[in-house]
Each structure stands twice: as C-alpha cells, then as structure tokens.
Amino acid sequence: MFESLSKRLEGIFNNLSGQGKLTEEDVNAALREVRIALMEADVNLKVARKFVERVKEKAIGANVMGSLSPAQQVLSIVNEELVEVLGGSDGKNKLDLSGNPPNIIMLVGLQGSGKTTTAAKLANFLTKQGQRPLLVAADMYRPAAVNQLKTLGKQLNIPVYAEQAGADPVDICVHSLDYAREQARNVIILDTAGRLNIDERMMQEVMNIRARLQPQEVLLVADAMTGQEAVRVADDFNQAVSLTGMVLTKMDGDARGGAALSIRSVTGVPIKFMGVGEKTDALEPFYPDRLASRILGMGDVLSLIERAQETIDQEEALKAQAKLQQGKFDLEDFLNSMRQLKRMGPLRGVMEMIPGFNKLAAMPEMEEALEGDQLKFIEAIILSMTKEERRNPDIINGSRRKRISRGSGTTIQEVNQLLEQFGEMRTMIRQISTGKGPWAQLARQYTGSAGIPGMPALPKAGGKKTGKAARKEKRKQRARSGRR
C-alpha cells in the first residue's frame, strides 16, 4: 500500500535532512520532487498542485527556515496536508448509525468492484462492534450473487434476507425492513447489483431504492487499483444518489494510492473503509491521520495495537511474558508467536504499521521474507520435529536435520537457516529480557517503557538483582534502616 510514493517521499526528506539549514531554493526543489512523486502515484493533477502550493505557503516562512530542524518542520507540514487531503479530522469518515433502528447501509458500485464481499466484511466488522446486522441480497442480475451472500452469511453466522429469482430489487429492500424488525436486527446492509455509471436504467433503480428506504449511509464500493477511474465513478454516483462515503477495495494491492489521495478533494465524498485482503476480517476503518503517517514511513502504531488486541490470545501472551522474564524461549514458543502473527493478517501489512519499516523493506533479505507465505514453511519444519527437539533445539544434529527436512518437504539448507535464525532470535530475546547487550539498547530506543505493541511488556533494564549485587543492595537497605 503506497509503496512507491512512500519510497519517493522518504528519499526526498532524507536529502532535505542532510542539508542542515534550508533555503527557499531547497524547499522549492524538494516540493517539485514531491509533486512528481504524487503524479507518479496517479494523484489527480489539480489535487497535486493544490497540495504543493499549500505546503510551500506554510514551509517558506521565518519559523521554518530559522528553526533548528527545518527538514522536520517541512515533514510535519507535509503530514498535516496529507491528513487534510485524505479527509481531515472532521469525523466524517466514521459510519453514521445514529438514527432509529434499523439503520440502513446501502452499497452501490460497478460490476466486479467487490460489493458482495464488502457487504460480508462490513457485517463482520459491525458484529464485532456489538451491532446485529442483516445482509440483504438485492442483486438479481449477477448469477450466483444471492448464493454467494448466503454462503458468506452462513460462515459469519449472520442472517441473509433473500427472495426468489426475478423479484424486484426495490421490493426486496423494502420487505427486508419488516424482516429485520422481526429478527431484532438493528443494521441492514443492502447488497445492490453492480451497474455501469452510464447505464441510465440501472442507475434509476438504485435511485428508487434510495428514495424508498432513505438509508443513513450510501457507500460506493470502488476498486482502488483503477486509480483516477475510481474518482470519476465516485463523482458520477455522487451526483445520482448523493453518496455519504466510500469503501476502497484492494488497497493491499495498490502500490500507488492515487484514488485514496484524490477522491475526497475532487468529489467531497469521504472514504470510510479500506479493503485490505480477501478474508472477511480484512476491512479497516479509514483514518486519514494514521494513513498519512504510514505513507511518510512513520508507521501506524495505533492500528497495530488494535489489531494485536483483537487477535492475540491474552493467556498465551502471559505465558510468553513469564518465559521471556526467565530468559527462556524454545521452538514451541517461536511457533506460537508465528501463529499469533499470522492471525494479524498478511506479514507485509503488519510490518507496514511499524515505524521505519520502509528502510527495512529495502533490504533484499527482508523483501524476500515478505513475499509469499514464508510462515507455512517455518510451521512445516517445526512440526516435523519431536517435542524434545522443539523444546531443546541444541540436540538437533546432522541426522536429525535430514529427518526433519524429509518430513517437512524442505531442504537441509532451509532447516539449517531456520535454526540459525532461531538462535539469533533467542540471543536477542535473552538480551532484551535481561536488559543487557546491543539488542536491549535497541529495544529501549524504539519501544521506550511501553514495550512492543501487542506483545508482553518487557522487564526494565537492571531489574531484579542477584548474587553480590543483591547482597550489597540488602546491606545498604539495612544501613539506611539503622540510621532512621
């Protein structure tokens, strides 16, 4: 997501940082590069120009030029303007469910934009928020659309209202109101048929549904990978049915991000959700400030923490914390950690939320690790070991490695590589848990006292003292008590 733009912007600000005190010419040159980067990311031309003009107006001033860290000041201004372009902080990007139940959410969009899957994702999201959604199959034109929604609803244990083939979509939506009240459902999600924005008859149908049901939310589901075409489609649908928001799908596959950076400015329609994968839990609320931070390579720690809290088993986390504090960490713990991480979603998506990830991603070995499903190979190797080998990896000799290799369908080199990486990780964890060594210093630098988001809190450096240090501390305490 936004990989190409993030890399370009990072290079621009690195150059600014290396120049110390900035001149107006330095800022102008940097902003020319920013404009080119935005254009290459398929951002609307007018939006890119206005963005650069606003940044330039704020950046070329005595406060910035005379500051001790002018490059950081410019970066801060760019961050503020990115937030504004993406939707600002007016709260309009949040779903409005303030009306009398059942609240109605109507999904519209082109054919193939992912409405049916998005309807299920949205229902799943609302269920986690404590709502009781009802899915309505109002697509009578696409073969198997109704069955697809029923299948998704069954997987999520969410009811689906449907009628026989040939029924009028407007009537289906109207009838679903009574069904929702009977089933005590407080949110109705209408999955309407895909339609071209130039098809007058189909557009009239969706206008009729809007007029009859007066939904609180009318969300356009659009494919982010279509770039500026998504912006034009949003403009057409907005004129026809007065959109209240958008859901951008396939954001995980969009390296440029031009649609997300253009839609609000061009159409005035806020983005409310992002589809970031194929699974029914791969839907994220759209936070302009968090996304701007991610684009600039500053990560998205808040989203990372929220995702970790949703997926990480607290009991397992407490067990891991106890083992970390004892300086113990074996391959069973490693496998459990990998499985917890896997539940948080695609590895690249999780890593993008970590500050400074762009620099790590540039490393060839990191790029290789993020491609494909590396975790399943790790899991296969570890599960091919005996319980004794997992708990005491040091006993794994050459013959055991050959057996593990055959059992997991991997090469001996891959088994050796995993064991070497595990050894390095075990060293790192021991250093962090004791508060001594280069890894402990690095952990304090990046995580401070809060620890790693979503993971057990790390013991502070110089924790419980042992041996001579402990006896010396006790003598000092007795001496202080005697003086009192």
C-alpha positions as CSV (number, residue, x, y, z in Angstrom):
1,M,0.0,0.0,0.0
2,F,1.5,3.3,-1.2
3,E,5.0,1.6,-1.5
4,S,6.2,3.7,-4.5
5,L,5.0,7.0,-3.0
6,S,6.5,6.2,0.4
7,K,9.9,5.4,-1.0
8,R,9.9,8.5,-3.1
9,L,8.9,10.8,-0.3
10,E,11.4,9.2,2.1
11,G,14.3,9.8,-0.4
12,I,13.2,13.5,-0.7
13,F,13.1,14.1,3.0
14,N,16.4,12.3,3.6
15,N,18.0,14.7,1.1
16,L,16.5,17.7,3.0
17,S,17.7,16.4,6.3
18,G,21.2,16.1,5.0
19,Q,21.4,19.8,4.1
20,G,21.1,21.3,7.6
21,K,19.8,24.9,7.2
22,L,17.3,25.2,4.4
23,T,17.0,27.9,1.8
24,E,13.9,28.8,-0.2
25,E,15.5,27.1,-3.3
26,D,16.0,23.9,-1.3
27,V,12.3,23.8,-0.4
28,N,11.2,24.6,-3.9
29,A,13.4,21.8,-5.3
30,A,12.1,19.3,-2.8
31,L,8.4,20.3,-3.5
32,R,9.0,19.8,-7.2
33,E,10.1,16.3,-6.4
34,V,7.0,15.8,-4.2
35,R,4.7,16.9,-7.0
36,I,6.4,14.5,-9.4
37,A,6.0,11.7,-6.8
38,L,2.3,12.5,-6.4
39,M,1.8,12.5,-10.1
40,E,3.6,9.1,-10.4
41,A,1.3,7.8,-7.7
42,D,-1.7,8.7,-10.0
43,V,-2.9,11.5,-7.9
44,N,-5.3,14.0,-9.6
45,L,-3.3,16.8,-11.2
46,K,-5.3,19.6,-9.5
47,V,-5.0,17.9,-6.2
48,A,-1.3,17.5,-6.5
49,R,-0.9,21.2,-7.5
50,K,-3.0,22.5,-4.6
51,F,-1.2,20.2,-2.2
52,V,2.2,21.5,-3.1
53,E,1.0,25.1,-3.1
54,R,-0.3,24.8,0.5
55,V,2.9,23.1,1.7
56,K,5.0,25.8,0.1
57,E,2.9,28.6,1.6
58,K,3.5,27.2,5.1
59,A,7.0,26.0,4.6
60,I,8.6,29.1,3.2
61,G,8.5,31.2,6.4
62,A,10.8,32.6,9.1
63,N,9.5,30.0,11.6
64,V,10.5,27.1,9.4
65,M,13.7,28.4,7.8
66,G,15.1,29.7,11.1
67,S,14.3,26.6,13.1
68,L,16.9,24.2,14.4
69,S,15.3,21.3,12.5
70,P,13.8,22.8,9.3
71,A,13.6,19.4,7.5
72,Q,11.5,18.0,10.3
73,Q,9.3,21.1,10.2
74,V,8.7,20.6,6.5
75,L,7.9,16.9,7.1
76,S,5.4,17.9,9.7
77,I,3.7,20.3,7.3
78,V,3.5,17.7,4.6
79,N,2.0,15.3,7.2
80,E,-0.7,17.8,8.1
81,E,-1.6,18.5,4.5
82,L,-1.7,14.7,3.7
83,V,-4.2,14.3,6.5
84,E,-6.3,17.1,5.1
85,V,-6.2,15.7,1.6
86,L,-7.2,12.2,2.9
87,G,-10.2,13.6,4.7
88,G,-9.1,15.8,7.7
89,S,-10.1,15.2,11.2
90,D,-13.8,16.3,11.0
91,G,-15.1,12.8,11.8
92,K,-17.0,12.5,8.5
93,N,-15.0,9.3,7.7
94,K,-16.9,7.5,10.5
95,L,-20.0,5.4,9.9
96,D,-23.2,7.1,11.0
97,L,-25.6,4.8,12.9
98,S,-27.3,7.4,15.0
99,G,-30.8,7.1,13.6
100,N,-33.6,5.0,14.8
101,P,-33.0,1.3,14.2
102,P,-32.9,-0.5,11.9
103,N,-30.2,1.7,10.4
104,I,-29.8,1.1,6.6
105,I,-26.4,1.0,4.8
106,M,-26.7,0.8,1.0
107,L,-23.8,-0.4,-1.0
108,V,-23.5,0.6,-4.7
109,G,-20.8,0.4,-7.3
110,L,-19.6,-1.0,-10.6
111,Q,-19.7,-4.7,-11.5
112,G,-16.8,-6.6,-10.1
113,S,-15.8,-3.9,-7.5
114,G,-16.3,-6.4,-4.6
115,K,-19.7,-5.2,-3.2
116,T,-20.9,-8.7,-2.0
117,T,-17.6,-9.5,-0.3
118,T,-17.5,-6.0,1.2
119,A,-21.1,-6.4,2.5
120,A,-20.0,-9.5,4.4
121,K,-16.8,-7.8,5.7
122,L,-18.9,-4.8,6.9
123,A,-21.4,-7.1,8.6
124,N,-18.5,-8.9,10.3
125,F,-17.0,-5.6,11.4
126,L,-20.3,-4.3,12.8
127,T,-20.8,-7.6,14.7
128,K,-17.5,-7.1,16.5
129,Q,-18.7,-3.6,17.4
130,G,-21.8,-5.1,19.1
131,Q,-24.3,-4.5,16.3
132,R,-26.8,-7.0,14.9
133,P,-26.6,-6.7,11.1
134,L,-28.8,-8.2,8.5
135,L,-27.5,-8.8,5.0
136,V,-29.9,-8.2,2.1
137,A,-29.4,-9.9,-1.3
138,A,-30.7,-7.3,-3.7
139,D,-28.6,-8.3,-6.7
140,M,-30.9,-10.1,-9.0
141,Y,-28.8,-9.8,-12.2
142,R,-25.4,-11.5,-11.4
143,P,-25.6,-15.3,-11.5
144,A,-25.0,-16.8,-8.1
145,A,-24.8,-13.4,-6.3
146,V,-27.5,-14.4,-3.9
147,N,-25.9,-17.8,-3.1
148,Q,-22.5,-16.1,-2.6
149,L,-24.0,-13.8,0.0
150,K,-25.8,-16.7,1.7
151,T,-22.6,-18.6,1.9
152,L,-20.7,-15.7,3.4
153,G,-23.5,-15.0,5.9
154,K,-23.5,-18.7,7.0
155,Q,-19.7,-18.6,7.5
156,L,-20.2,-15.5,9.8
157,N,-23.4,-16.7,11.4
158,I,-25.2,-13.5,10.1
159,P,-28.7,-13.9,8.6
160,V,-29.3,-13.1,4.9
161,Y,-32.7,-11.9,3.6
162,A,-33.4,-13.1,0.0
163,E,-36.3,-13.6,-2.3
164,Q,-36.9,-15.8,-5.3
165,A,-35.2,-15.1,-8.6
166,G,-36.9,-12.4,-10.7
167,A,-38.1,-10.4,-7.7
168,D,-37.9,-6.6,-8.0
169,P,-34.8,-5.3,-6.1
170,V,-36.7,-2.3,-4.8
171,D,-39.4,-4.5,-3.3
172,I,-36.7,-6.9,-1.8
173,C,-35.1,-3.9,0.0
174,V,-38.5,-2.6,1.3
175,H,-39.6,-6.1,2.5
176,S,-36.3,-6.6,4.3
177,L,-37.3,-3.8,6.8
178,D,-40.1,-5.9,8.3
179,Y,-37.8,-9.0,8.4
180,A,-35.1,-7.0,10.2
181,R,-37.6,-5.9,12.9
182,E,-38.9,-9.4,13.3
183,Q,-35.3,-10.7,13.8
184,A,-34.4,-7.8,16.1
185,R,-31.6,-6.7,13.7
186,N,-30.5,-3.1,14.1
187,V,-28.4,-2.6,10.9
188,I,-29.5,-3.5,7.4
189,I,-26.8,-3.9,4.7
190,L,-28.2,-3.7,1.1
191,D,-26.0,-5.5,-1.4
192,T,-27.3,-4.0,-4.7
193,A,-26.4,-5.1,-8.2
194,G,-23.3,-3.8,-9.9
195,R,-24.1,-1.2,-12.6
196,L,-22.2,1.0,-15.0
197,N,-22.4,4.7,-14.1
198,I,-23.6,5.4,-17.7
199,D,-26.5,2.8,-17.6
200,E,-29.5,5.1,-17.1
201,R,-32.0,2.3,-16.4
202,M,-29.8,0.6,-13.7
203,M,-28.9,3.9,-12.2
204,Q,-32.6,4.8,-11.9
205,E,-33.2,1.5,-10.0
206,V,-30.6,2.4,-7.3
207,M,-32.1,5.9,-7.1
208,N,-35.5,4.4,-6.5
209,I,-34.1,2.2,-3.7
210,R,-32.5,5.3,-2.1
211,A,-35.8,7.3,-2.4
212,R,-38.0,4.5,-0.9
213,L,-35.7,3.5,2.0
214,Q,-33.9,6.7,2.9
215,P,-30.7,4.9,4.1
216,Q,-28.5,6.6,6.6
217,E,-25.4,5.6,4.6
218,V,-24.9,5.2,0.9
219,L,-21.5,3.8,0.3
220,L,-19.8,3.4,-3.0
221,V,-17.6,0.3,-3.2
222,A,-14.7,1.1,-5.7
223,D,-11.6,-0.8,-6.7
224,A,-8.6,1.3,-5.6
225,M,-6.4,-0.2,-8.3
226,T,-8.4,1.6,-11.0
227,G,-6.9,4.9,-9.8
228,Q,-8.4,8.0,-11.4
229,E,-11.2,6.0,-12.9
230,A,-12.4,5.3,-9.3
231,V,-12.5,9.1,-8.8
232,R,-14.7,9.6,-11.9
233,V,-17.0,6.8,-11.0
234,A,-17.4,8.3,-7.5
235,D,-18.3,11.7,-9.0
236,D,-21.0,10.1,-11.2
237,F,-22.6,8.0,-8.4
238,N,-22.4,11.0,-6.1
239,Q,-24.4,13.1,-8.5
240,A,-27.0,10.4,-8.9
241,V,-27.5,9.1,-5.4
242,S,-25.7,11.6,-3.0
243,L,-23.1,9.3,-1.6
244,T,-22.3,9.6,2.1
245,G,-19.0,7.7,1.9
246,M,-16.8,5.2,0.1
247,V,-15.1,1.8,0.6
248,L,-11.9,1.4,-1.3
249,T,-11.2,-2.3,-2.0
250,K,-7.9,-4.0,-3.0
251,M,-5.9,-1.4,-1.1
252,D,-3.4,-4.1,-0.2
253,G,-2.6,-4.5,-4.0
254,D,-2.4,-0.8,-4.8
255,A,1.2,0.4,-4.7
256,R,0.4,3.9,-5.9
257,G,-2.7,5.1,-4.0
258,G,-3.8,7.8,-6.3
259,A,-7.5,7.2,-5.7
260,A,-7.3,7.5,-2.0
261,L,-5.4,10.7,-2.3
262,S,-7.8,12.3,-4.8
263,I,-11.3,11.2,-4.0
264,R,-12.1,13.5,-1.1
265,S,-10.7,16.6,-2.7
266,V,-12.3,16.0,-6.1
267,T,-15.8,14.7,-5.0
268,G,-16.1,15.7,-1.4
269,V,-17.0,12.1,-0.5
270,P,-15.1,10.8,2.5
271,I,-13.5,7.3,2.5
272,K,-14.9,5.3,5.4
273,F,-13.3,1.9,5.0
274,M,-10.4,0.1,3.2
275,G,-10.5,-3.5,2.0
276,V,-7.0,-4.9,2.7
277,G,-7.4,-8.6,1.8
278,E,-9.8,-11.3,0.7
279,K,-10.8,-12.7,4.1
280,T,-14.0,-11.4,5.8
281,D,-12.0,-9.7,8.5
282,A,-9.8,-7.8,6.0
283,L,-11.7,-4.5,6.4
284,E,-10.2,-1.5,8.2
285,P,-11.8,1.8,9.2
286,F,-10.2,4.7,7.2
287,Y,-8.2,7.0,9.5
288,P,-6.6,9.9,7.5
289,D,-4.0,10.7,10.2
290,R,-2.9,7.1,10.5
291,L,-2.7,6.6,6.8
292,A,-0.7,9.8,6.3
293,S,1.7,8.6,8.9
294,R,2.1,5.3,7.1
295,I,2.7,7.0,3.8
296,L,5.5,9.0,5.3
297,G,7.2,5.9,6.7
298,M,6.3,6.8,10.3
299,G,4.2,3.6,10.8
300,D,0.7,3.2,12.3
301,V,1.3,2.0,15.8
302,L,-2.4,2.6,17.0
303,S,-3.8,0.3,14.3
304,L,-1.1,-2.2,15.1
305,I,-2.0,-2.2,18.7
306,E,-5.8,-2.5,17.9
307,R,-5.2,-5.4,15.6
308,A,-2.9,-7.1,18.1
309,Q,-5.5,-6.7,20.9
310,E,-8.2,-8.3,18.6
311,T,-6.1,-11.3,17.6
312,I,-3.5,-12.1,20.3
313,D,-4.6,-14.6,22.9
314,Q,-4.1,-13.0,26.3
315,E,-3.4,-16.2,28.1
316,E,-0.8,-17.2,25.6
317,A,0.7,-13.7,25.9
318,L,1.0,-14.0,29.7
319,K,2.7,-17.4,29.3
320,A,5.1,-15.9,26.8
321,Q,5.8,-13.0,29.2
322,A,6.7,-15.4,32.0
323,K,9.1,-17.3,29.8
324,L,10.7,-14.1,28.5
325,Q,11.3,-12.9,32.0
326,Q,13.0,-16.2,32.8
327,G,15.1,-15.8,29.7
328,K,13.6,-19.0,28.2
329,F,12.5,-19.3,24.6
330,D,12.2,-22.5,22.6
331,L,10.8,-23.5,19.2
332,E,7.4,-24.2,20.6
333,D,7.2,-20.6,21.8
334,F,8.5,-19.5,18.4
335,L,5.8,-21.4,16.6
336,N,3.1,-20.0,18.8
337,S,4.4,-16.5,18.2
338,M,4.4,-17.1,14.4
339,R,0.8,-18.3,14.6
340,Q,-0.3,-15.3,16.6
341,L,1.4,-13.1,14.0
342,K,-0.3,-15.0,11.2
343,R,-3.7,-14.2,12.7
344,M,-3.0,-10.5,12.5
345,G,-3.1,-10.7,8.7
346,P,-0.5,-10.6,5.8
347,L,3.0,-10.1,7.1
348,R,3.7,-7.1,4.8
349,G,0.5,-5.4,6.1
350,V,1.5,-5.8,9.7
351,M,5.1,-4.7,9.1
352,E,3.9,-1.5,7.3
353,M,2.5,-0.3,10.6
354,I,5.9,-0.4,12.2
355,P,7.8,3.0,12.2
356,G,10.9,2.9,9.9
357,F,9.6,-0.2,8.0
358,N,10.4,1.4,4.6
359,K,14.1,1.2,5.4
360,L,13.9,-2.4,6.4
361,A,11.8,-3.3,3.3
362,A,14.6,-2.0,1.1
363,M,16.9,-4.8,2.3
364,P,16.9,-7.8,-0.2
365,E,16.5,-10.4,2.6
366,M,13.5,-8.6,4.0
367,E,11.8,-8.3,0.6
368,E,12.3,-12.0,0.1
369,A,10.9,-12.8,3.5
370,L,7.8,-10.8,2.9
371,E,7.0,-12.4,-0.5
372,G,4.8,-15.5,-0.4
373,D,3.7,-17.4,2.7
374,Q,7.0,-18.0,4.5
375,L,5.3,-18.8,7.7
376,K,3.8,-22.1,6.4
377,F,7.4,-23.4,5.6
378,I,8.5,-22.4,9.1
379,E,5.5,-24.2,10.6
380,A,6.1,-27.3,8.5
381,I,9.7,-27.6,9.6
382,I,9.0,-27.1,13.3
383,L,6.0,-29.6,13.3
384,S,8.4,-32.2,11.7
385,M,10.4,-32.1,14.9
386,T,9.8,-34.2,18.0
387,K,8.6,-32.4,21.2
388,E,12.1,-32.9,22.7
389,E,13.7,-31.2,19.7
390,R,11.3,-28.3,19.8
391,R,12.0,-27.7,23.5
392,N,15.7,-28.3,23.2
393,P,16.9,-27.3,19.7
394,D,20.6,-27.7,20.7
395,I,20.2,-31.5,20.4
396,I,19.4,-31.3,16.6
397,N,22.4,-32.8,14.9
398,G,23.0,-33.7,11.3
399,S,20.9,-36.9,11.1
400,R,18.0,-35.2,12.9
401,R,18.2,-32.3,10.4
402,K,18.0,-34.8,7.5
403,R,14.9,-36.4,9.0
404,I,13.2,-33.0,9.7
405,S,14.0,-32.0,6.1
406,R,12.3,-35.1,4.6
407,G,9.3,-34.8,7.0
408,S,8.7,-31.1,6.1
409,G,9.3,-31.3,2.4
410,T,12.1,-28.8,2.6
411,T,15.9,-28.8,2.0
412,I,18.5,-29.3,4.7
413,Q,19.7,-25.8,3.9
414,E,16.3,-24.4,4.8
415,V,16.2,-26.3,8.1
416,N,19.7,-25.0,8.9
417,Q,18.7,-21.5,8.0
418,L,15.7,-21.6,10.3
419,L,17.8,-23.0,13.2
420,E,20.4,-20.2,12.7
421,Q,17.7,-17.5,12.6
422,F,16.1,-19.0,15.7
423,G,19.5,-19.0,17.5
424,E,19.9,-15.3,16.7
425,M,16.3,-14.6,17.8
426,R,16.9,-16.4,21.1
427,T,20.0,-14.3,21.7
428,M,18.1,-11.2,21.0
429,I,15.2,-12.1,23.4
430,R,17.7,-13.1,26.2
431,Q,19.4,-9.7,25.9
432,I,16.1,-7.8,25.9
433,S,14.8,-9.8,28.9
434,T,17.9,-9.1,30.9
435,G,18.3,-5.5,29.7
436,K,21.9,-6.1,28.7
437,G,23.5,-6.1,25.3
438,P,23.0,-4.3,21.9
439,W,19.5,-5.7,21.3
440,A,18.4,-4.5,24.7
441,Q,19.7,-1.0,23.9
442,L,17.9,-1.1,20.5
443,A,14.6,-2.1,22.1
444,R,14.8,0.7,24.6
445,Q,15.5,3.2,21.8
446,Y,12.5,2.1,19.7
447,T,9.9,1.0,22.3
448,G,10.7,3.0,25.4
449,S,9.0,1.9,28.5
450,A,5.8,0.8,26.7
451,G,7.3,-2.3,25.1
452,I,6.5,-3.7,21.7
453,P,2.9,-3.1,20.6
454,G,0.6,-6.1,21.2
455,M,3.3,-8.1,22.9
456,P,4.0,-8.7,26.6
457,A,5.7,-5.8,28.4
458,L,9.5,-6.3,28.6
459,P,11.2,-6.2,32.0
460,K,13.1,-3.0,32.6
461,A,16.9,-3.0,32.3
462,G,18.6,-3.7,35.6
463,G,15.6,-5.5,37.1
464,K,15.9,-7.9,40.0
465,K,19.5,-8.0,41.2
466,T,21.2,-11.3,42.0
467,G,24.4,-12.6,43.6
468,K,26.8,-10.0,45.0
469,A,24.8,-7.1,43.7
470,A,21.7,-8.3,45.6
471,R,23.7,-8.8,48.9
472,K,25.2,-5.3,48.5
473,E,21.8,-3.7,48.0
474,K,20.4,-5.5,51.2
475,R,23.4,-4.2,53.2
476,K,22.6,-0.6,52.0
477,Q,18.9,-1.0,53.0
478,R,19.8,-2.3,56.5
479,A,22.2,0.6,56.9
480,R,19.5,3.1,55.9
481,S,17.1,1.5,58.3
482,G,19.6,1.7,61.2
483,R,20.1,5.5,60.5
484,R,16.3,6.0,60.8
